[in-house]
Amino acid sequence: MAPEEITELLKKEFGEFIVGSKFDTAHPRVGVRADAWPEVARFLRDDSRTGFNMLRCVTALDLLEDDTLCAEYDLHAIRAPKSGAAPYELIHGICIEVSVPRNNPRIPSVADVWRAADWHEREAYDLMGIIFENHPDSMIGPNGKHPRRILCPDDWVGHPLRKDYLFPMEYHGIPAVTEMGQTRPVH
């Protein structure tokens, strides 16, 4: 199926929960409201017309100008190889975009739909601060329940890939910069 066909199918099944699309790019995508995302995800995995059995990655974006954070889920429908063929055959793919306000970035987890979402959602939380509700590897922090960090230490303050992140000058006595005399690290 072409991305346009997948989008039309989603609009037919989920109506107002499908919020925009972009096809004139090398990365075609369709927007899904956060509150409908788990139901849409199960449909995309289980429906025989789509059959998205592989989550390739989740990419977190900081759309500072729009005051939103976004999780992009790259989905593929793949089939096992025929004898002597390449390892796997790509049938079709699409990107699902779930955008949320920066001041309340909550998206329901789909780690129970695609196992690969577990680590990808933890990384998106750690680096961007998107809280994936009902994530299977969550902890209670000062701001409530959230996925456990995967790259930064548990006591790290903030989310270092946000565009407005202020990088600390030190962490537990370890200097953040090696350049002599620099007082505001920019990375």
MDTraj code that builds the backbone (N, CA, C; nanometers):
import mdtraj as md
import numpy as np

residues = "MET ALA PRO GLU GLU ILE THR GLU LEU LEU LYS LYS GLU PHE GLY GLU PHE ILE VAL GLY SER LYS PHE ASP THR ALA HIS PRO ARG VAL GLY VAL ARG ALA ASP ALA TRP PRO GLU VAL ALA ARG PHE LEU ARG ASP ASP SER ARG THR GLY PHE ASN MET LEU ARG CYS VAL THR ALA LEU ASP LEU LEU GLU ASP ASP THR LEU CYS ALA GLU TYR ASP LEU HIS ALA ILE ARG ALA PRO LYS SER GLY ALA ALA PRO TYR GLU LEU ILE HIS GLY ILE CYS ILE GLU VAL SER VAL PRO ARG ASN ASN PRO ARG ILE PRO SER VAL ALA ASP VAL TRP ARG ALA ALA ASP TRP HIS GLU ARG GLU ALA TYR ASP LEU MET GLY ILE ILE PHE GLU ASN HIS PRO ASP SER MET ILE GLY PRO ASN GLY LYS HIS PRO ARG ARG ILE LEU CYS PRO ASP ASP TRP VAL GLY HIS PRO LEU ARG LYS ASP TYR LEU PHE PRO MET GLU TYR HIS GLY ILE PRO ALA VAL THR GLU MET GLY GLN THR ARG PRO VAL HIS".split()
xyz = np.array([
    [0.0839, -0.1194, 0.0000],
    [0.0000, 0.0000, 0.0000],
    [0.0875, 0.1245, 0.0000],
    [0.0441, 0.2223, -0.0736],
    [0.1119, 0.3516, -0.0753],
    [0.0723, 0.4295, 0.0502],
    [0.1569, 0.5225, 0.0941],
    [0.1231, 0.6030, 0.2129],
    [-0.0126, 0.6727, 0.2016],
    [-0.0470, 0.7191, 0.0825],
    [-0.1760, 0.7845, 0.0632],
    [-0.2919, 0.6880, 0.0885],
    [-0.2765, 0.5626, 0.0456],
    [-0.3805, 0.4616, 0.0678],
    [-0.3937, 0.4272, 0.2157],
    [-0.2802, 0.4187, 0.2834],
    [-0.2815, 0.3902, 0.4274],
    [-0.3524, 0.5032, 0.5011],
    [-0.3231, 0.6265, 0.4617],
    [-0.3858, 0.7424, 0.5250],
    [-0.5361, 0.7430, 0.5022],
    [-0.5806, 0.7138, 0.3809],
    [-0.7245, 0.7080, 0.3523],
    [-0.7923, 0.5994, 0.4345],
    [-0.7262, 0.4853, 0.4495],
    [-0.7793, 0.3767, 0.5325],
    [-0.7924, 0.4220, 0.6777],
    [-0.6898, 0.4914, 0.7287],
    [-0.6939, 0.5416, 0.8664],
    [-0.8039, 0.6457, 0.8845],
    [-0.8204, 0.7346, 0.7875],
    [-0.9269, 0.8349, 0.7961],
    [-1.0635, 0.7682, 0.7996],
    [-1.0791, 0.6629, 0.7210],
    [-1.2062, 0.5904, 0.7172],
    [-1.2338, 0.5220, 0.8511],
    [-1.1304, 0.4637, 0.9120],
    [-1.1456, 0.3890, 1.0374],
    [-1.1509, 0.4793, 1.1614],
    [-1.0759, 0.5905, 1.1593],
    [-1.0571, 0.6693, 1.2816],
    [-1.0986, 0.8158, 1.2703],
    [-1.1427, 0.8587, 1.1547],
    [-1.1994, 0.9928, 1.1371],
    [-1.1143, 1.1057, 1.1907],
    [-1.1699, 1.1810, 1.2866],
    [-1.1049, 1.3026, 1.3382],
    [-0.9774, 1.2757, 1.4175],
    [-0.9458, 1.1501, 1.4461],
    [-0.8217, 1.1187, 1.5173],
    [-0.6997, 1.1237, 1.4247],
    [-0.7238, 1.1312, 1.2949],
    [-0.6155, 1.1436, 1.1974],
    [-0.6038, 1.2923, 1.1651],
    [-0.4862, 1.3498, 1.1931],
    [-0.4704, 1.4962, 1.1914],
    [-0.3588, 1.5408, 1.0968],
    [-0.3823, 1.5254, 0.9704],
    [-0.2871, 1.5758, 0.8724],
    [-0.1957, 1.4677, 0.8178],
    [-0.1329, 1.5018, 0.7061],
    [-0.0402, 1.4097, 0.6415],
    [0.0541, 1.4899, 0.5521],
    [0.1640, 1.4258, 0.5160],
    [0.2618, 1.4893, 0.4266],
    [0.3225, 1.3784, 0.3408],
    [0.3027, 1.3905, 0.2104],
    [0.3496, 1.2868, 0.1184],
    [0.4585, 1.3346, 0.0233],
    [0.4757, 1.4654, 0.0063],
    [0.5731, 1.5184, -0.0885],
    [0.7125, 1.5265, -0.0268],
    [0.7547, 1.4154, 0.0315],
    [0.8824, 1.4072, 0.1006],
    [0.9346, 1.2638, 0.0908],
    [1.0626, 1.2463, 0.1169],
    [1.1186, 1.1110, 0.1196],
    [1.0731, 1.0337, 0.2424],
    [1.0100, 1.1039, 0.3357],
    [0.9647, 1.0431, 0.4616],
    [0.8149, 1.0698, 0.4780],
    [0.7283, 1.0040, 0.3979],
    [0.5843, 1.0310, 0.4069],
    [0.5303, 0.9969, 0.5448],
    [0.4376, 1.0820, 0.5927],
    [0.3875, 1.0609, 0.7288],
    [0.2428, 1.1048, 0.7416],
    [0.1818, 1.0516, 0.8472],
    [0.0438, 1.0858, 0.8786],
    [0.0367, 1.1155, 1.0285],
    [-0.0392, 1.2177, 1.0644],
    [-0.0536, 1.2562, 1.2044],
    [-0.1686, 1.1837, 1.2713],
    [-0.1455, 1.1433, 1.3966],
    [-0.2468, 1.0749, 1.4774],
    [-0.2539, 1.1448, 1.6122],
    [-0.3755, 1.1720, 1.6600],
    [-0.3907, 1.2314, 1.7935],
    [-0.3399, 1.1342, 1.8989],
    [-0.2759, 1.1888, 2.0012],
    [-0.2148, 1.1066, 2.1060],
    [-0.3153, 1.0154, 2.1746],
    [-0.4353, 1.0644, 2.2027],
    [-0.5321, 0.9827, 2.2759],
    [-0.5809, 0.8617, 2.1959],
    [-0.5660, 0.8643, 2.0652],
    [-0.6082, 0.7518, 1.9813],
    [-0.4923, 0.6619, 1.9400],
    [-0.3697, 0.7014, 1.9728],
    [-0.2524, 0.6325, 1.9206],
    [-0.2500, 0.4826, 1.9523],
    [-0.2739, 0.4351, 2.0729],
    [-0.2679, 0.2900, 2.0946],
    [-0.3678, 0.2108, 2.0096],
    [-0.4877, 0.2631, 1.9950],
    [-0.5884, 0.1936, 1.9138],
    [-0.5477, 0.1930, 1.7657],
    [-0.4973, 0.3054, 1.7171],
    [-0.4504, 0.3129, 1.5787],
    [-0.3314, 0.2190, 1.5589],
    [-0.2409, 0.2152, 1.6560],
    [-0.1228, 0.1283, 1.6470],
    [-0.1639, -0.0184, 1.6349],
    [-0.2579, -0.0613, 1.7171],
    [-0.3035, -0.2013, 1.7091],
    [-0.3672, -0.2303, 1.5734],
    [-0.4449, -0.1352, 1.5246],
    [-0.5058, -0.1518, 1.3926],
    [-0.3969, -0.1663, 1.2857],
    [-0.2971, -0.0784, 1.2887],
    [-0.1901, -0.0828, 1.1891],
    [-0.1125, -0.2139, 1.1944],
    [-0.0961, -0.2698, 1.3124],
    [-0.0265, -0.3976, 1.3267],
    [-0.1147, -0.5143, 1.2831],
    [-0.2419, -0.5142, 1.3243],
    [-0.3266, -0.6332, 1.3105],
    [-0.4074, -0.6412, 1.1822],
    [-0.4381, -0.5290, 1.1192],
    [-0.5199, -0.5332, 0.9984],
    [-0.4391, -0.5957, 0.8839],
    [-0.5000, -0.6879, 0.8122],
    [-0.4286, -0.7607, 0.7061],
    [-0.3860, -0.6691, 0.5911],
    [-0.4532, -0.5560, 0.5717],
    [-0.4162, -0.4639, 0.4637],
    [-0.2903, -0.3854, 0.4963],
    [-0.2642, -0.3624, 0.6241],
    [-0.1466, -0.2838, 0.6629],
    [-0.0354, -0.3750, 0.7150],
    [-0.0644, -0.4550, 0.8159],
    [0.0304, -0.5545, 0.8657],
    [0.1647, -0.5000, 0.9109],
    [0.1641, -0.3847, 0.9775],
    [0.2908, -0.3267, 1.0228],
    [0.3439, -0.4061, 1.1417],
    [0.4283, -0.5032, 1.1120],
    [0.4808, -0.5937, 1.2129],
    [0.6179, -0.5520, 1.2656],
    [0.6682, -0.4368, 1.2214],
    [0.8000, -0.3920, 1.2676],
    [0.8001, -0.2420, 1.2940],
    [0.8386, -0.2053, 1.4149],
    [0.8663, -0.0660, 1.4481],
    [1.0165, -0.0474, 1.4328],
    [1.0568, 0.0302, 1.3316],
    [1.1996, 0.0483, 1.3050],
    [1.2632, 0.1435, 1.4044],
    [1.1959, 0.2543, 1.4341],
    [1.2505, 0.3476, 1.5326],
    [1.1440, 0.4486, 1.5728],
    [1.1719, 0.5176, 1.6816],
    [1.0919, 0.6315, 1.7256],
    [1.1874, 0.7500, 1.7327],
    [1.1532, 0.8560, 1.6648],
    [1.2345, 0.9768, 1.6650],
    [1.1579, 1.0869, 1.7364],
    [1.2227, 1.1518, 1.8329],
    [1.1605, 1.2629, 1.9054],
    [1.2083, 1.3941, 1.8457],
    [1.1137, 1.4863, 1.8254],
    [1.1448, 1.6171, 1.7685],
    [1.0972, 1.7268, 1.8622],
    [1.1761, 1.8322, 1.8705],
    [1.1364, 1.9516, 1.9452],
    [1.0987, 2.0582, 1.8435],
    [0.9696, 2.0831, 1.8315],
    [0.9198, 2.1842, 1.7384],
    [0.8929, 2.3115, 1.8189],
    [1.0003, 2.3755, 1.8596],
    [0.9961, 2.4890, 1.9508],
    [0.9045, 2.6001, 1.8990],
    [0.9104, 2.6275, 1.7692],
    [0.8292, 2.7351, 1.7117],
    [0.6797, 2.7063, 1.7252],
    [0.6424, 2.5764, 1.7215],
    [0.5020, 2.5354, 1.7348],
    [0.4639, 2.5037, 1.8793],
    [0.5607, 2.5140, 1.9701],
    [0.5405, 2.4827, 2.1116],
    [0.4928, 2.3387, 2.1312],
    [0.5481, 2.2477, 2.0513],
    [0.5117, 2.1060, 2.0617],
    [0.6357, 2.0174, 2.0603],
    [0.6171, 1.8978, 2.1128],
    [0.7131, 1.7892, 2.0970],
    [0.6429, 1.6834, 2.0133],
    [0.7191, 1.6074, 1.9403],
    [0.6603, 1.5119, 1.8468],
    [0.7373, 1.3803, 1.8552],
    [0.6650, 1.2702, 1.8518],
    [0.7258, 1.1371, 1.8383],
    [0.6867, 1.0838, 1.7019],
    [0.7872, 1.0484, 1.6222],
    [0.7626, 0.9907, 1.4905],
    [0.7962, 0.8418, 1.4961],
    [0.6975, 0.7602, 1.4655],
    [0.7108, 0.6143, 1.4675],
    [0.7252, 0.5651, 1.3244],
    [0.8424, 0.5118, 1.2889],
    [0.8646, 0.4559, 1.1555],
    [0.8250, 0.3090, 1.1557],
    [0.7203, 0.2791, 1.0792],
    [0.6638, 0.1442, 1.0756],
    [0.6907, 0.0781, 0.9418],
    [0.7192, -0.0523, 0.9475],
    [0.7395, -0.1307, 0.8263],
    [0.6549, -0.2569, 0.8336],
    [0.6045, -0.2963, 0.7186],
    [0.5449, -0.4288, 0.7032],
    [0.6491, -0.5100, 0.6278],
    [0.6981, -0.6149, 0.6917],
    [0.8012, -0.6979, 0.6293],
    [0.7528, -0.8418, 0.6234],
    [0.8143, -0.9170, 0.5323],
    [0.7793, -1.0588, 0.5221],
    [0.9077, -1.1394, 0.5245],
    [0.8974, -1.2583, 0.5809],
    [1.0122, -1.3478, 0.5914],
    [1.0617, -1.3846, 0.4515],
    [1.1893, -1.4143, 0.4409],
    [1.2456, -1.4426, 0.3084],
    [1.1956, -1.5741, 0.2504],
    [1.1899, -1.5746, 0.1194],
    [1.1685, -1.7008, 0.0503],
    [1.3047, -1.7679, 0.0408],
    [1.3087, -1.8914, 0.0193],
    [1.4343, -1.9656, 0.0127],
    [1.5318, -1.8974, -0.0832],
    [1.6512, -1.8668, -0.0331],
    [1.7562, -1.8071, -0.1141],
    [1.7419, -1.6579, -0.1383],
    [1.6399, -1.5962, -0.0827],
    [1.6186, -1.4529, -0.1036],
    [1.6918, -1.3723, 0.0026],
    [1.6841, -1.2409, -0.0117],
    [1.7425, -1.1508, 0.0876],
    [1.6783, -1.1776, 0.2235],
    [1.7397, -1.1336, 0.3322],
    [1.6886, -1.1670, 0.4654],
    [1.5407, -1.1358, 0.4871],
    [1.4959, -1.0169, 0.4574],
    [1.3552, -0.9813, 0.4733],
    [1.3130, -0.8927, 0.3586],
    [1.1863, -0.9001, 0.3245],
    [1.1341, -0.8188, 0.2153],
    [1.0440, -0.7101, 0.2741],
    [1.0720, -0.5865, 0.2363],
    [0.9881, -0.4747, 0.2786],
    [0.8657, -0.4694, 0.1883],
    [0.7470, -0.4753, 0.2492],
    [0.6223, -0.4676, 0.1734],
    [0.5828, -0.3206, 0.1578],
    [0.5720, -0.2489, 0.2683],
    [0.5462, -0.1055, 0.2663],
    [0.5800, -0.0458, 0.4019],
    [0.5838, 0.0863, 0.4068],
    [0.6170, 0.1549, 0.5311],
    [0.5526, 0.2914, 0.5367],
    [0.5480, 0.3454, 0.6563],
    [0.4950, 0.4803, 0.6778],
    [0.5465, 0.5322, 0.8117],
    [0.5407, 0.6619, 0.8275],
    [0.5754, 0.7254, 0.9539],
    [0.4471, 0.7797, 1.0164],
    [0.4282, 0.7490, 1.1435],
    [0.3149, 0.8032, 1.2188],
    [0.3696, 0.9109, 1.3110],
    [0.3092, 1.0280, 1.3045],
    [0.3551, 1.1436, 1.3814],
    [0.2530, 1.1744, 1.4911],
    [0.2998, 1.1752, 1.6160],
    [0.2134, 1.2061, 1.7299],
    [0.2720, 1.3303, 1.7979],
    [0.1991, 1.4424, 1.7893],
    [0.2467, 1.5691, 1.8454],
    [0.1693, 1.6024, 1.9722],
    [0.2422, 1.6596, 2.0693],
    [0.1824, 1.6971, 2.1977],
    [0.2393, 1.8320, 2.2422],
    [0.1668, 1.9038, 2.3290],
    [0.2178, 2.0329, 2.3769],
    [0.3459, 2.0154, 2.4590],
    [0.4392, 2.1089, 2.4456],
    [0.5657, 2.1014, 2.5195],
    [0.5438, 2.1051, 2.6705],
    [0.4392, 2.1771, 2.7166],
    [0.4180, 2.1901, 2.8610],
    [0.3469, 2.0694, 2.9219],
    [0.2987, 1.9770, 2.8405],
    [0.2355, 1.8540, 2.8906],
    [0.2550, 1.7431, 2.7870],
    [0.3809, 1.7008, 2.7670],
    [0.4121, 1.6069, 2.6592],
    [0.3834, 1.4614, 2.6963],
    [0.2582, 1.4202, 2.6838],
    [0.2185, 1.2845, 2.7216],
    [0.1611, 1.2104, 2.6017],
    [0.2192, 1.0935, 2.5752],
    [0.1743, 1.0052, 2.4679],
    [0.1599, 0.8657, 2.5279],
    [0.0498, 0.7964, 2.5027],
    [0.0384, 0.6592, 2.5523],
    [0.1464, 0.5705, 2.4891],
    [0.2063, 0.4845, 2.5696],
    [0.3079, 0.3926, 2.5206],
    [0.2466, 0.2883, 2.4279],
    [0.3234, 0.2476, 2.3278],
    [0.2827, 0.1351, 2.2430],
    [0.3835, 0.0205, 2.2533],
    [0.4532, 0.0130, 2.3669],
    [0.5483, -0.0960, 2.3881],
    [0.4786, -0.2315, 2.3953],
    [0.3492, -0.2322, 2.4267],
    [0.2766, -0.3589, 2.4260],
    [0.2329, -0.3979, 2.2846],
    [0.2428, -0.3060, 2.1893],
    [0.2086, -0.3351, 2.0496],
    [0.3339, -0.3787, 1.9742],
    [0.4399, -0.3004, 1.9854],
    [0.5690, -0.3338, 1.9254],
    [0.6731, -0.3312, 2.0362],
    [0.7338, -0.4436, 2.0629],
    [0.8323, -0.4563, 2.1716],
    [0.9468, -0.3557, 2.1569],
    [0.9833, -0.3238, 2.0337],
    [1.0942, -0.2302, 2.0097],
    [1.0656, -0.0913, 2.0662],
    [0.9391, -0.0580, 2.0874],
    [0.9046, 0.0745, 2.1407],
    [0.9592, 0.0938, 2.2819],
    [0.9827, -0.0137, 2.3547],
    [1.0304, -0.0039, 2.4932],
    [1.1523, 0.0884, 2.5023],
    [1.2619, 0.0525, 2.4388],
    [1.3840, 0.1330, 2.4493],
    [1.3711, 0.2648, 2.3755],
    [1.3041, 0.2659, 2.2605],
    [1.2906, 0.3905, 2.1838],
    [1.2127, 0.4958, 2.2635],
    [1.1055, 0.4556, 2.3293],
    [1.0279, 0.5509, 2.4098],
    [1.1077, 0.5971, 2.5310],
    [1.1849, 0.5087, 2.5904],
    [1.2698, 0.5514, 2.7028],
    [1.3711, 0.6560, 2.6577],
    [1.4282, 0.6381, 2.5397],
    [1.5245, 0.7347, 2.4885],
    [1.4560, 0.8687, 2.4598],
    [1.3357, 0.8648, 2.4004],
    [1.2627, 0.9881, 2.3717],
    [1.2272, 1.0612, 2.5009],
    [1.1963, 0.9870, 2.6073],
    [1.1726, 1.0519, 2.7370],
    [1.3024, 1.1143, 2.7878],
    [1.4074, 1.0347, 2.7897],
    [1.5335, 1.0779, 2.8478],
    [1.5863, 1.2046, 2.7818],
    [1.5865, 1.2089, 2.6500],
    [1.6498, 1.3190, 2.5793],
    [1.5558, 1.4354, 2.5475],
    [1.4240, 1.4093, 2.5377],
    [1.3285, 1.5150, 2.5022],
    [1.2221, 1.5411, 2.6070],
    [1.2004, 1.4481, 2.6977],
    [1.1024, 1.4697, 2.8035],
    [0.9606, 1.4304, 2.7681],
    [0.9418, 1.3529, 2.6607],
    [0.8080, 1.3032, 2.6287],
    [0.7754, 1.1899, 2.7257],
    [0.6663, 1.2036, 2.7970],
    [0.6260, 1.1011, 2.8941],
    [0.5349, 1.0018, 2.8223],
    [0.5767, 0.8771, 2.8188],
    [0.4981, 0.7710, 2.7566],
    [0.4207, 0.7007, 2.8663],
    [0.2917, 0.7312, 2.8709],
    [0.2067, 0.6784, 2.9778],
    [0.1902, 0.5277, 2.9652],
    [0.1884, 0.4616, 3.0818],
    [0.1746, 0.3161, 3.0921],
    [0.2913, 0.2415, 3.0290],
    [0.4072, 0.3048, 3.0247],
    [0.5269, 0.2377, 2.9740],
    [0.5638, 0.1254, 3.0702],
    [0.6039, 0.0079, 3.0190],
    [0.6314, -0.1057, 3.1070],
    [0.7540, -0.0899, 3.1965],
    [0.8431, 0.0027, 3.1649],
    [0.9634, 0.0239, 3.2462],
    [0.9611, 0.1674, 3.2989],
    [0.8654, 0.1946, 3.3880],
    [0.8473, 0.3295, 3.4414],
    [0.8941, 0.3381, 3.5850],
    [0.9145, 0.4609, 3.6286],
    [0.9529, 0.4881, 3.7665],
    [0.8821, 0.6154, 3.8123],
    [0.8800, 0.6388, 3.9414],
    [0.8221, 0.7605, 3.9963],
    [0.9354, 0.8598, 4.0200],
    [0.9207, 0.9778, 3.9625],
    [1.0200, 1.0824, 3.9791],
    [0.9561, 1.2048, 4.0427],
    [1.0303, 1.3149, 4.0516],
    [0.9761, 1.4358, 4.1140],
    [0.8550, 1.4922, 4.0391],
    [0.8435, 1.4632, 3.9102],
    [0.7313, 1.5133, 3.8306],
    [0.6306, 1.4037, 3.7970],
    [0.6272, 1.2982, 3.8749],
    [0.5308, 1.1907, 3.8516],
    [0.5931, 1.0694, 3.7841],
    [0.5064, 0.9827, 3.7348],
    [0.5515, 0.8577, 3.6738],
    [0.5976, 0.8828, 3.5303],
    [0.7108, 0.8249, 3.4949],
    [0.7674, 0.8403, 3.3615],
    [0.8556, 0.7198, 3.3304],
    [0.8874, 0.6979, 3.2018],
    [0.9790, 0.5881, 3.1697],
    [1.1144, 0.6081, 3.2371],
    [1.1793, 0.4989, 3.2681],
    [1.3128, 0.5041, 3.3283],
    [1.4116, 0.5570, 3.2244],
    [1.5045, 0.6403, 3.2700],
    [1.6055, 0.6958, 3.1793],
    [1.6898, 0.5819, 3.1228],
    [1.7421, 0.6042, 3.0021],
    [1.8200, 0.4998, 2.9367],
    [1.9624, 0.5452, 2.9045],
    [1.9842, 0.6767, 2.8908],
    [2.1166, 0.7289, 2.8577],
    [2.1746, 0.8155, 2.9686],
    [2.0949, 0.9046, 3.0239],
    [2.1411, 0.9933, 3.1306],
    [2.1231, 0.9257, 3.2658],
    [2.2022, 0.9657, 3.3650],
    [2.1825, 0.9119, 3.5004],
    [2.0450, 0.9506, 3.5546],
    [1.9947, 0.8736, 3.6484],
    [1.8614, 0.8973, 3.7048],
    [1.8461, 1.0370, 3.7644],
    [1.9550, 1.0947, 3.8174],
    [1.9437, 1.2263, 3.8805],
    [1.9757, 1.3426, 3.7847],
    [1.9870, 1.3145, 3.6551],
    [2.0141, 1.4207, 3.5582],
    [1.8956, 1.5146, 3.5536],
    [1.9221, 1.6434, 3.5481],
    [1.8161, 1.7434, 3.5453],
    [1.7887, 1.7837, 3.4006],
    [1.6648, 1.7723, 3.3594],
    [1.6241, 1.8161, 3.2265],
    [1.6434, 1.7112, 3.1186],
    [1.6236, 1.7567, 2.9954],
    [1.6250, 1.6687, 2.8790],
    [1.7132, 1.7335, 2.7733],
    [1.8356, 1.6817, 2.7552],
    [1.9405, 1.7537, 2.6834],
    [1.9212, 1.7778, 2.5343],
    [1.8244, 1.7186, 2.4680],
    [1.8065, 1.7493, 2.3256],
    [1.6961, 1.8517, 2.2988],
    [1.6341, 1.9021, 2.4037],
    [1.5368, 2.0099, 2.3830],
    [1.6120, 2.1352, 2.3399],
    [1.5507, 2.2100, 2.2517],
    [1.6168, 2.3280, 2.1966],
    [1.6414, 2.4370, 2.3004],
    [1.5630, 2.4382, 2.4072],
    [1.5813, 2.5402, 2.5106],
    [1.6575, 2.4869, 2.6326],
    [1.7205, 2.3712, 2.6192],
    [1.7935, 2.3101, 2.7309],
    [1.9169, 2.3917, 2.7668],
    [1.9345, 2.4168, 2.8950],
    [2.0543, 2.4844, 2.9435],
    [2.1499, 2.3799, 2.9986],
    [2.2582, 2.3595, 2.9268],
    [2.3550, 2.2574, 2.9639],
    [2.4235, 2.2961, 3.0953],
    [2.4328, 2.2038, 3.1920],
    [2.4943, 2.2388, 3.3204],
    [2.6457, 2.2588, 3.3066],
    [2.6991, 2.3445, 3.3906],
    [2.8430, 2.3699, 3.3893],
    [2.9217, 2.2551, 3.4522],
    [2.8517, 2.1748, 3.5352],
    [2.9177, 2.0569, 3.5933],
    [2.8122, 1.9575, 3.6393],
    [2.8567, 1.8361, 3.6569],
    [2.7692, 1.7299, 3.7077],
    [2.8490, 1.6538, 3.8128],
    [2.8051, 1.6619, 3.9383],
    [2.8747, 1.5975, 4.0513],
    [3.0241, 1.6270, 4.0512],
    [3.0588, 1.7538, 4.0273],
    [3.1982, 1.7964, 4.0302],
    [3.2742, 1.7725, 3.9011],
    [3.2111, 1.7112, 3.8019],
    [3.2768, 1.6870, 3.6730],
    [3.2460, 1.8066, 3.5829],
    [3.3484, 1.8766, 3.5339],
    [3.3210, 1.9930, 3.4492],
    [3.2555, 1.9515, 3.3176],
    [3.1695, 2.0390, 3.2679],
    [3.0970, 2.0099, 3.1447],
    [3.1741, 2.0510, 3.0202],
    [3.2772, 2.1313, 3.0358],
    [3.3517, 2.1786, 2.9196],
    [3.4999, 2.1506, 2.9385],
    [3.5691, 2.1411, 2.8276],
    [3.7142, 2.1255, 2.8337],
    [3.7852, 2.2486, 2.7782],
    [3.7094, 2.3365, 2.7136],
    [3.7683, 2.4582, 2.6571],
    [3.8028, 2.5548, 2.7700],
    [3.9217, 2.6043, 2.7715],
    [3.9670, 2.6935, 2.8761],
    [3.8860, 2.8228, 2.8761],
    [3.8328, 2.8597, 2.9918],
    [3.7681, 2.9869, 3.0085],
    [3.6236, 2.9929, 2.9590],
    [3.5731, 2.8882, 2.9013],
    [3.4349, 2.8921, 2.8508],
    [3.3387, 2.8904, 2.9696],
    [3.2446, 2.9816, 2.9665],
    [3.1483, 2.9905, 3.0766],
    [3.0078, 2.9497, 3.0356],
    [2.9807, 2.9320, 2.9116],
    [2.8480, 2.8886, 2.8663],
    [2.8662, 2.7846, 2.7554],
    [2.8617, 2.6575, 2.7913],
    [2.8820, 2.5544, 2.6885],
    [2.7698, 2.5518, 2.5857],
    [2.8090, 2.5461, 2.4621],
    [2.7137, 2.5343, 2.3521],
    [2.7549, 2.4120, 2.2717],
    [2.6633, 2.3188, 2.2579],
    [2.6978, 2.1943, 2.1872],
    [2.6096, 2.1755, 2.0674],
])
top = md.Topology()
chain = top.add_chain()
for i, resn in enumerate(residues, 1):
    res = top.add_residue(resn, chain, resSeq=i)
    for name in ("N", "CA", "C"):
        top.add_atom(name, md.element.get_by_symbol(name[0]), res)
traj = md.Trajectory(xyz[None], top)
